[in-house]
Amino acid sequence: MSLQNLHPANCWRNQVSRVAWLPILALWLAGWASGPALAAERLPNVVIIFTDDQGYGDLGCYGAQGFQTPNLDRLAREGRKFTNFHVAQPVCSASRAALLTGCYPNRLGIHGALGTSAKNGISSSETTLAELFKQKDYATGMAGKWHLGHHPQFLPTRHGFDEYLGLPYSNDMWPHHPEAKPGANGRPAYPPLPLIEGEAIINPDVTANDQKLLTRQYTERAVSFIERNKERPFFFYLAHSMPHVPLFGNDDYNNLAHGSTRYGQVIEEIDWSVGEVLKAIDSSGLAENTLVVFTTDNGPWLSYGDHAGSAGPLREGKGSCWEGGVRVPCIMRWPGKITEGSTCDTMLMTIDLFPTFANLINAKLPDHPIDGLDVGPILVGAEPNAAKNPHDFYTFYYETNELHAICTGNGRWKLQLPHSYRTLGGKPGGKEGNPAAYEKVPIAQPELYDLVTDLGETTDVAGKNPALVKALLEAAERARADLGDSLLKRQGQGVRNPGVVD
């Protein structure tokens, strides 16, 4: 058995797919031309809401228990729920790099979660979604967690965003981290956590009381941005710091919340935030011209137990390339373009949004290779499950550029490659904001899983499918030639350097 055209980047397909989707775009534009003048003159707005460590099972419409998400459930009723949507890596900085550039993060030299002492970040030679939209004179804004470098040259305003309010990295990177105090695990304490407006630090020492207000502050900035820019096309990236630990929510809101746990209360405030954003879009008369995307950066941080979310039926969570780490909830709404109440089971990844949006607004793709492919017919097609995913395979890296897994583009077959992964091993997670200890478990030989019949990755079927295993191992070798594999001390030929502090 062989897989055709198994080049990891699949870069040439961007242009092929771009041409294939142009007739669909022309039909949309023709439809807009017969409507109100505003719709005929404007390109569509795009709003991405990106939460932190929210699990696959943490929305009502994905089976959540113990709390309510009426606004997210409404988003699903009015749009499309994706059940097979993935992030490129199950960790903060890497996941965000993939979303914003359409590239596997290891292609950019971005690994793991950049710390407070990091001297690297996203390179100025990369093109972000904000810079893509700037080609068409969009207003661009962001609120929330950035985590692609905290030095001025790496901040959002240097990478296409007109405005920014938020934290430069994770909200646990502060002096009160339970595992980062003098004498704890040999790790030094973090410095004070700053809140940034544009490129200026407006609060040099974010406190617990300040963190309680973050979700509301980010939401108010998003609503304000929408209202201030309703007369022109806009792109807004709302990257919530929650529900990453430490969990904080507005006291006034949480006293009224239905959630039975602190985690549930935090999710319900995020749900409130989604409702406020939708209200701002709808009341401005922009619903039919605005694509809203809701998803999250990776699976739940299971070691935090009662302060962590749920991966639902999926195996493991954040920090592993099992499905619980990389498969995330995703909902999109675009009235008149996306069929209401529809469900898509076709596999997709965040890297595919960049070229899809480029095609949507007829923007030029960057000159350098990207890994995502245009999946417009899947996102907005009337029958998304009938549209074929254009990828031959997707790769899943973790740690410092270790290739852990590879999956066929149709989302059925996933090969776990030899590596060690972290797990609680059936033990309960921690309590009240303190994590339980993980253990490392090795995978000695490649293990094959049929994700259609075995979503929980419980039964290795490699022995029954030797030809398929062989084909996927060959594809993995092509990925290593392009992107490397630090486990095997392989250097990739297609890897670019990250930015480094001047």
C-alpha positions as CSV (number, residue, x, y, z in Angstrom):
1,M,0.0,0.0,0.0
2,S,1.3,3.5,-0.8
3,L,0.1,7.0,-0.1
4,Q,0.4,9.4,-3.1
5,N,2.1,12.7,-3.0
6,L,3.3,12.4,0.6
7,H,5.3,15.6,0.8
8,P,4.9,17.1,4.3
9,A,4.4,20.7,3.2
10,N,2.1,19.9,0.2
11,C,3.0,23.5,-0.7
12,W,2.1,23.3,-4.4
13,R,-1.5,22.4,-3.6
14,N,-2.2,25.9,-2.2
15,Q,-2.3,27.3,-5.7
16,V,-4.3,24.3,-7.1
17,S,-6.8,24.5,-4.3
18,R,-6.9,28.3,-4.6
19,V,-8.1,28.0,-8.2
20,A,-10.6,25.3,-7.4
21,W,-12.3,27.4,-4.9
22,L,-12.5,30.6,-6.9
23,P,-15.9,29.7,-8.5
24,I,-17.4,29.3,-5.0
25,L,-16.0,32.7,-4.0
26,A,-17.5,34.2,-7.2
27,L,-20.9,32.8,-6.3
28,W,-20.7,34.3,-2.8
29,L,-19.7,37.7,-4.2
30,A,-22.5,37.6,-6.7
31,G,-25.0,36.8,-4.0
32,W,-23.7,39.7,-1.9
33,A,-24.0,42.1,-4.9
34,S,-27.8,41.5,-5.0
35,G,-28.1,42.4,-1.3
36,P,-27.6,45.6,0.7
37,A,-24.9,48.0,-0.6
38,L,-22.8,47.4,2.6
39,A,-22.6,43.7,1.9
40,A,-21.8,44.2,-1.7
41,E,-18.9,46.5,-1.0
42,R,-17.3,44.7,2.0
43,L,-15.2,41.6,2.4
44,P,-16.3,39.4,5.3
45,N,-15.2,40.1,8.9
46,V,-13.5,37.3,10.8
47,V,-13.5,36.8,14.6
48,I,-11.5,34.0,16.1
49,I,-12.2,33.1,19.8
50,F,-9.4,30.9,21.1
51,T,-9.5,29.6,24.6
52,D,-6.7,28.0,26.6
53,D,-6.7,24.4,27.8
54,Q,-10.4,23.9,27.2
55,G,-11.1,20.2,26.6
56,Y,-13.1,18.5,23.8
57,G,-15.8,17.6,26.4
58,D,-16.1,21.1,27.8
59,L,-19.0,22.5,25.8
60,G,-22.6,21.6,26.2
61,C,-22.9,20.7,22.6
62,Y,-20.0,18.3,23.0
63,G,-21.5,16.6,26.1
64,A,-20.3,18.7,29.0
65,Q,-21.8,17.9,32.4
66,G,-22.0,20.1,35.5
67,F,-22.2,23.5,33.8
68,Q,-24.0,25.2,31.0
69,T,-22.8,26.8,27.8
70,P,-26.0,28.3,26.2
71,N,-24.1,30.8,23.9
72,L,-21.7,28.2,22.6
73,D,-24.6,25.8,22.0
74,R,-26.4,28.6,20.2
75,L,-23.3,29.1,18.0
76,A,-23.5,25.4,17.1
77,R,-27.2,25.6,16.3
78,E,-26.7,28.6,14.1
79,G,-23.5,27.3,12.5
80,R,-21.4,24.2,12.1
81,K,-19.9,21.9,14.8
82,F,-16.6,20.2,13.9
83,T,-16.0,16.9,15.6
84,N,-12.6,16.1,14.0
85,F,-10.7,19.5,14.4
86,H,-7.1,19.4,15.5
87,V,-4.3,21.7,16.7
88,A,-0.8,21.2,15.3
89,Q,0.8,20.7,18.8
90,P,-0.7,20.2,22.2
91,V,0.9,23.1,23.9
92,C,0.6,26.9,24.1
93,S,3.2,28.8,21.9
94,A,3.5,26.1,19.3
95,S,-0.3,25.8,18.9
96,R,-0.7,29.6,18.5
97,A,2.1,29.8,16.0
98,A,0.3,27.3,13.8
99,L,-3.0,29.0,14.0
100,L,-1.6,32.4,13.1
101,T,0.8,31.4,10.3
102,G,-0.6,28.3,8.6
103,C,2.6,26.5,9.3
104,Y,3.6,23.6,11.6
105,P,5.2,25.5,14.5
106,N,8.4,23.5,14.3
107,R,8.9,24.8,10.7
108,L,9.1,28.2,12.4
109,G,11.5,27.1,15.2
110,I,8.7,27.6,17.8
111,H,8.5,24.8,20.3
112,G,6.6,24.2,23.5
113,A,5.6,27.1,25.7
114,L,8.0,30.1,25.6
115,G,9.1,31.0,29.1
116,T,9.7,34.4,30.7
117,S,13.4,34.2,30.0
118,A,13.0,33.3,26.4
119,K,15.1,35.4,23.9
120,N,13.2,34.0,20.9
121,G,9.8,34.5,19.4
122,I,8.0,34.7,16.0
123,S,10.3,36.0,13.3
124,S,9.5,39.2,11.4
125,S,9.9,37.2,8.2
126,E,6.8,35.1,9.0
127,T,3.3,36.3,7.8
128,T,0.5,36.2,10.4
129,L,-3.2,36.2,9.9
130,A,-3.3,39.8,10.9
131,E,-0.8,40.7,8.1
132,L,-2.7,38.6,5.7
133,F,-5.9,40.6,6.4
134,K,-3.9,43.8,6.2
135,Q,-3.3,43.2,2.5
136,K,-7.0,44.1,2.1
137,D,-7.0,47.0,4.5
138,Y,-8.7,45.3,7.3
139,A,-8.8,46.7,10.8
140,T,-7.0,44.2,13.0
141,G,-7.1,43.8,16.8
142,M,-6.3,41.3,19.5
143,A,-7.1,40.8,23.2
144,G,-5.7,38.1,25.4
145,K,-2.8,35.7,25.6
146,W,-0.1,36.2,22.9
147,H,2.7,33.8,23.9
148,L,4.9,34.1,20.7
149,G,7.6,36.2,22.4
150,H,7.3,39.0,25.0
151,H,10.1,41.3,23.8
152,P,8.8,44.3,21.8
153,Q,9.9,43.0,18.4
154,F,7.7,39.9,18.9
155,L,4.5,41.6,20.2
156,P,1.2,41.6,18.2
157,T,1.6,45.2,17.1
158,R,4.8,44.3,15.3
159,H,3.0,41.5,13.4
160,G,0.0,43.1,11.8
161,F,-2.3,44.0,14.7
162,D,-3.4,47.6,15.0
163,E,-4.1,47.2,18.7
164,Y,-3.5,44.7,21.5
165,L,-4.5,44.3,25.1
166,G,-3.4,41.2,27.1
167,L,-0.8,39.0,28.7
168,P,2.4,38.2,26.8
169,Y,2.4,34.6,28.0
170,S,0.4,32.2,30.2
171,N,-1.3,33.5,33.3
172,D,0.5,30.9,35.5
173,M,3.9,32.4,34.6
174,W,3.9,34.6,37.7
175,P,5.4,34.4,41.2
176,H,2.5,32.4,42.6
177,H,2.9,29.3,40.4
178,P,2.7,26.2,42.6
179,E,5.7,24.5,40.8
180,A,7.9,27.5,40.2
181,K,8.9,28.8,43.6
182,P,12.4,28.7,45.2
183,G,13.1,25.1,46.2
184,A,10.1,23.7,44.3
185,N,11.2,21.1,41.7
186,G,14.5,23.1,41.4
187,R,12.8,25.8,39.3
188,P,13.2,29.5,40.0
189,A,10.2,31.7,40.7
190,Y,8.7,33.6,37.8
191,P,9.0,37.4,37.7
192,P,5.8,39.6,38.1
193,L,3.2,39.1,35.4
194,P,2.7,42.2,33.1
195,L,-0.5,43.4,31.4
196,I,0.3,45.1,28.0
197,E,-1.6,47.7,26.0
198,G,-0.1,48.0,22.6
199,E,3.6,47.7,23.5
200,A,3.4,49.5,26.8
201,I,3.2,47.7,30.2
202,I,0.1,49.2,31.8
203,N,0.2,46.9,34.9
204,P,3.7,45.5,35.8
205,D,2.4,43.2,38.5
206,V,-0.9,41.5,37.8
207,T,-2.5,40.2,41.0
208,A,-5.1,37.6,41.7
209,N,-7.7,40.3,41.8
210,D,-6.5,41.6,38.4
211,Q,-6.7,38.1,36.9
212,K,-10.4,37.9,38.0
213,L,-11.1,40.7,35.6
214,L,-9.2,39.4,32.5
215,T,-12.1,37.6,30.8
216,R,-14.3,40.6,31.2
217,Q,-11.6,43.1,30.0
218,Y,-10.8,41.0,26.9
219,T,-14.5,40.8,26.1
220,E,-15.1,44.5,26.5
221,R,-12.1,45.2,24.2
222,A,-13.5,42.8,21.6
223,V,-17.0,44.4,21.7
224,S,-15.5,47.9,21.6
225,F,-13.3,46.9,18.5
226,I,-16.4,45.5,16.7
227,E,-18.4,48.6,17.4
228,R,-15.6,51.0,16.4
229,N,-14.9,49.2,13.1
230,K,-18.3,48.2,11.9
231,E,-18.0,50.4,8.9
232,R,-15.0,48.5,7.5
233,P,-13.8,44.9,7.2
234,F,-12.2,43.7,10.4
235,F,-10.3,40.7,11.9
236,F,-10.3,40.3,15.7
237,Y,-8.4,37.6,17.6
238,L,-9.8,37.0,21.1
239,A,-7.4,34.7,22.9
240,H,-8.7,34.1,26.4
241,S,-6.2,33.3,29.2
242,M,-8.8,31.0,30.7
243,P,-9.4,28.2,31.6
244,H,-5.6,27.8,31.9
245,V,-4.7,27.5,35.6
246,P,-4.7,29.4,37.9
247,L,-8.5,29.7,37.4
248,F,-9.9,33.1,37.9
249,G,-13.3,34.7,37.1
250,N,-15.2,37.8,37.9
251,D,-16.7,37.4,41.4
252,D,-19.9,39.2,40.5
253,Y,-20.4,36.8,37.6
254,N,-19.4,33.6,39.3
255,N,-21.8,34.2,42.2
256,L,-24.6,33.9,39.7
257,A,-23.1,31.0,37.7
258,H,-24.7,27.6,37.5
259,G,-21.4,25.7,37.3
260,S,-20.9,23.4,40.3
261,T,-17.1,23.8,40.2
262,R,-14.7,26.6,39.8
263,Y,-13.7,25.2,36.4
264,G,-17.4,25.2,35.4
265,Q,-17.8,28.8,36.5
266,V,-14.8,29.9,34.5
267,I,-16.2,28.1,31.4
268,E,-19.6,29.7,31.9
269,E,-18.0,33.2,32.0
270,I,-16.2,32.4,28.7
271,D,-19.6,31.4,27.4
272,W,-21.0,34.7,28.5
273,S,-18.1,36.3,26.6
274,V,-19.1,34.5,23.5
275,G,-22.6,35.8,23.9
276,E,-21.4,39.4,24.2
277,V,-19.3,39.1,21.1
278,L,-22.3,37.6,19.1
279,K,-24.5,40.4,20.5
280,A,-22.1,43.1,19.3
281,I,-22.0,41.5,15.8
282,D,-25.7,41.0,15.6
283,S,-26.7,44.4,16.9
284,S,-24.3,46.1,14.4
285,G,-26.1,44.3,11.6
286,L,-22.9,42.4,10.7
287,A,-24.0,38.8,11.3
288,E,-24.4,37.8,7.7
289,N,-21.0,39.3,6.8
290,T,-19.0,37.9,9.8
291,L,-17.4,34.4,10.1
292,V,-17.0,33.5,13.8
293,V,-14.6,30.7,14.8
294,F,-14.5,29.3,18.3
295,T,-11.8,26.7,19.2
296,T,-9.1,26.1,21.8
297,D,-5.3,25.7,21.8
298,N,-5.0,22.1,23.1
299,G,-6.7,19.6,25.3
300,P,-7.2,19.8,29.1
301,W,-4.3,20.0,31.6
302,L,-5.4,16.8,33.3
303,S,-2.8,16.9,36.1
304,Y,-4.7,19.8,37.7
305,G,-7.7,17.5,38.4
306,D,-10.6,19.5,39.7
307,H,-9.2,22.6,38.1
308,A,-8.9,20.9,34.7
309,G,-11.4,20.2,31.9
310,S,-12.4,17.0,30.2
311,A,-11.2,15.4,27.0
312,G,-14.6,13.5,26.8
313,P,-14.1,10.2,25.0
314,L,-10.5,11.0,24.0
315,R,-7.3,9.6,25.4
316,E,-5.0,11.7,27.5
317,G,-4.8,15.6,27.3
318,K,-2.6,18.6,27.0
319,G,1.1,17.7,26.4
320,S,0.5,14.5,24.5
321,C,-0.2,13.7,20.9
322,W,-3.0,11.3,21.7
323,E,-6.4,12.6,20.6
324,G,-7.2,14.2,24.0
325,G,-4.2,16.5,23.5
326,V,-4.7,17.5,19.9
327,R,-8.4,17.1,19.0
328,V,-10.3,20.2,20.2
329,P,-13.8,21.5,20.0
330,C,-14.5,23.9,17.1
331,I,-17.6,25.8,16.0
332,M,-18.1,28.2,13.2
333,R,-21.0,30.5,12.3
334,W,-21.6,32.5,9.2
335,P,-25.3,33.0,8.5
336,G,-26.2,32.4,4.9
337,K,-22.9,30.7,4.1
338,I,-22.6,28.0,6.7
339,T,-25.6,25.7,7.1
340,E,-27.3,26.1,10.4
341,G,-27.1,23.2,12.8
342,S,-24.7,21.2,10.6
343,T,-22.0,18.9,11.8
344,C,-18.7,18.2,10.1
345,D,-16.8,14.9,10.8
346,T,-14.0,15.6,8.3
347,M,-10.5,16.0,9.8
348,L,-9.1,19.5,9.8
349,M,-6.3,21.4,11.5
350,T,-5.7,25.0,12.5
351,I,-3.0,25.3,9.9
352,D,-5.7,25.1,7.2
353,L,-7.4,28.4,8.3
354,F,-4.7,30.6,7.0
355,P,-4.8,29.6,3.3
356,T,-8.6,29.2,3.5
357,F,-9.0,32.8,4.7
358,A,-6.4,33.9,2.1
359,N,-8.6,32.4,-0.7
360,L,-11.7,33.9,0.9
361,I,-10.5,37.5,0.7
362,N,-8.3,36.9,-2.4
363,A,-5.1,37.8,-0.5
364,K,-1.6,36.7,-1.6
365,L,0.0,33.8,0.2
366,P,3.5,34.3,1.5
367,D,6.4,33.4,-0.7
368,H,7.8,30.9,1.8
369,P,6.2,27.4,2.2
370,I,3.2,26.9,4.5
371,D,1.7,23.7,5.5
372,G,-2.0,24.4,5.6
373,L,-4.3,23.9,2.6
374,D,-7.4,25.6,1.5
375,V,-10.4,23.7,3.0
376,G,-13.1,26.2,2.0
377,P,-15.6,23.6,0.7
378,I,-15.4,21.8,4.0
379,L,-15.8,24.9,6.1
380,V,-18.8,26.4,4.2
381,G,-20.0,23.7,1.8
382,A,-23.6,22.6,2.1
383,E,-22.4,19.0,2.6
384,P,-19.0,19.3,4.4
385,N,-18.6,15.5,4.9
386,A,-18.8,15.0,1.1
387,A,-15.8,17.3,0.5
388,K,-12.4,15.6,0.6
389,N,-9.6,16.8,2.8
390,P,-6.8,17.9,0.5
391,H,-4.0,16.6,2.8
392,D,-2.4,13.2,2.4
393,F,-1.4,13.3,6.1
394,Y,-0.9,15.5,9.1
395,T,2.0,15.2,11.5
396,F,2.0,15.8,15.3
397,Y,5.2,17.0,16.9
398,Y,5.9,17.7,20.6
399,E,8.7,18.5,23.0
400,T,11.8,19.9,21.2
401,N,10.8,18.8,17.7
402,E,10.0,15.2,18.3
403,L,7.8,13.5,15.8
404,H,5.2,11.6,17.9
405,A,2.4,10.7,15.5
406,I,1.2,10.9,11.9
407,C,-2.4,10.7,10.7
408,T,-3.9,10.2,7.3
409,G,-5.6,13.2,5.9
410,N,-9.0,11.5,5.9
411,G,-8.7,11.3,9.7
412,R,-9.1,7.6,10.0
413,W,-5.6,6.0,10.5
414,K,-3.2,7.4,13.1
415,L,0.2,5.9,13.8
416,Q,1.8,6.6,17.1
417,L,5.6,6.5,16.6
418,P,8.1,5.4,19.2
419,H,8.4,8.0,21.9
420,S,7.6,8.6,25.6
421,Y,4.5,10.4,26.6
422,R,3.3,11.8,29.9
423,T,0.2,10.3,31.6
424,L,-1.4,10.2,35.0
425,G,-1.7,6.4,34.5
426,G,-5.2,6.2,35.8
427,K,-4.4,8.2,38.9
428,P,-6.6,11.2,39.8
429,G,-5.4,14.7,39.1
430,G,-4.6,17.3,41.7
431,K,-6.9,19.4,43.8
432,E,-7.5,23.1,44.4
433,G,-4.9,24.3,41.9
434,N,-2.1,22.0,42.7
435,P,-1.1,19.4,40.1
436,A,-0.6,15.7,40.4
437,A,2.7,14.2,39.1
438,Y,2.8,12.7,35.6
439,E,4.7,9.6,34.7
440,K,6.5,8.9,31.5
441,V,5.4,5.9,29.5
442,P,7.4,4.7,26.4
443,I,6.0,3.5,23.1
444,A,8.5,1.0,21.9
445,Q,7.1,0.1,18.5
446,P,4.7,1.9,16.1
447,E,1.1,1.6,17.1
448,L,-1.8,2.0,14.7
449,Y,-5.3,3.2,15.6
450,D,-8.5,3.3,13.6
451,L,-10.0,6.6,14.8
452,V,-13.3,5.8,13.1
453,T,-14.0,2.7,15.1
454,D,-11.7,3.4,18.1
455,L,-11.9,7.1,18.9
456,G,-10.4,6.5,22.4
457,E,-7.2,4.9,20.9
458,T,-7.5,1.7,22.9
459,T,-6.6,-1.0,20.4
460,D,-3.4,-1.2,18.4
461,V,-4.1,-2.7,15.0
462,A,-0.6,-2.4,13.5
463,G,-0.2,-6.1,13.3
464,K,-3.3,-6.4,11.2
465,N,-2.3,-3.7,8.7
466,P,1.4,-4.0,7.9
467,A,1.1,-2.3,4.5
468,L,-0.6,0.7,6.0
469,V,2.0,0.9,8.7
470,K,4.7,0.8,6.1
471,A,3.1,3.6,4.1
472,L,2.8,5.8,7.1
473,L,6.3,5.1,8.2
474,E,7.5,6.2,4.8
475,A,5.4,9.4,5.1
476,A,7.0,10.0,8.5
477,E,10.4,9.8,6.9
478,R,9.4,12.5,4.4
479,A,8.2,14.6,7.3
480,R,11.6,14.1,9.1
481,A,13.5,15.1,6.0
482,D,11.4,18.3,5.8
483,L,10.9,19.2,9.5
484,G,13.5,17.0,11.3
485,D,13.1,14.8,14.4
486,S,15.1,15.5,17.5
487,L,14.5,12.0,18.9
488,L,16.5,10.7,15.9
489,K,18.8,13.7,15.8
490,R,17.5,14.6,12.4
491,Q,17.7,18.1,11.0
492,G,14.9,19.2,8.7
493,Q,15.7,20.9,5.4
494,G,12.6,23.0,5.5
495,V,12.9,24.5,9.0
496,R,13.2,28.3,9.4
497,N,14.8,30.2,12.2
498,P,12.7,31.9,14.9
499,G,13.2,35.5,15.7
500,V,15.9,36.3,18.3
501,V,16.1,39.4,20.5
502,D,18.0,42.2,18.7
